[in-house]
Amino acid sequence: MSRGHCILSHGFESGPDATKVTALAEVAQRLGWTHERPDYTDLDARREISEVGDVPGRLQRLIRLAGEAAARGPVVLAGSSLGAYISAIASLQVPVRGLFLMVPPTRMGPMPALDAAPVPTSVVHAWGDELIPPAAVIAWAQARAARLLLVDDGHRLEHHVDASAREFEALLQAL
């Protein structure tokens, strides 16, 4: 019997086998959660829509998957960068038990500002993020009393994959 289902969304120009979402999948599996890692690479390639591809299409794909999963039981959404953004926004439309956001953009062009359902939320962000200012993420997390881990790294969090996985494990265990 599964504790619930985790949907792990990769960042822009990444993929479902990316290091961070793979590490999160291993944590989910070990703790008895089912999981999936949607592939958004087809939507990311749609540069005629925007420089970061088809963000509304990404969001709709995640909402559909999360809605189907929520009909079966508890859902946790997790993602990195653009994957974190769509996870947070999707939580406003689909019932979720928790959110795990790595380096989330607080603004995404013409899309709505970062927002999320009032559920347990953990955020991992990098002091040296070259794309998303830490101050914006700190303010966003503070306004929601979200758990926040700030690390000495860049946007890819390449030196903090294990720390991110431990934070995800803490969130799942708290649920």
Secondary structure, DSSP 8 states (H G I E B T S, - for coil): --S-EEEEE--TT--TT-HHHHHHHHHHHHTT-EEE----HHHHT-TTT-TT--HHHHHHHHHHHHHHHHTTS-EEEEEETHHHHHHHHHTTTS--SEEEEES--S--TTS------SS-EEEEEETT-SSS-HHHHHHHHHHTT-EEEEESS-TT-TT-HHHHHHHHHHHHHH-
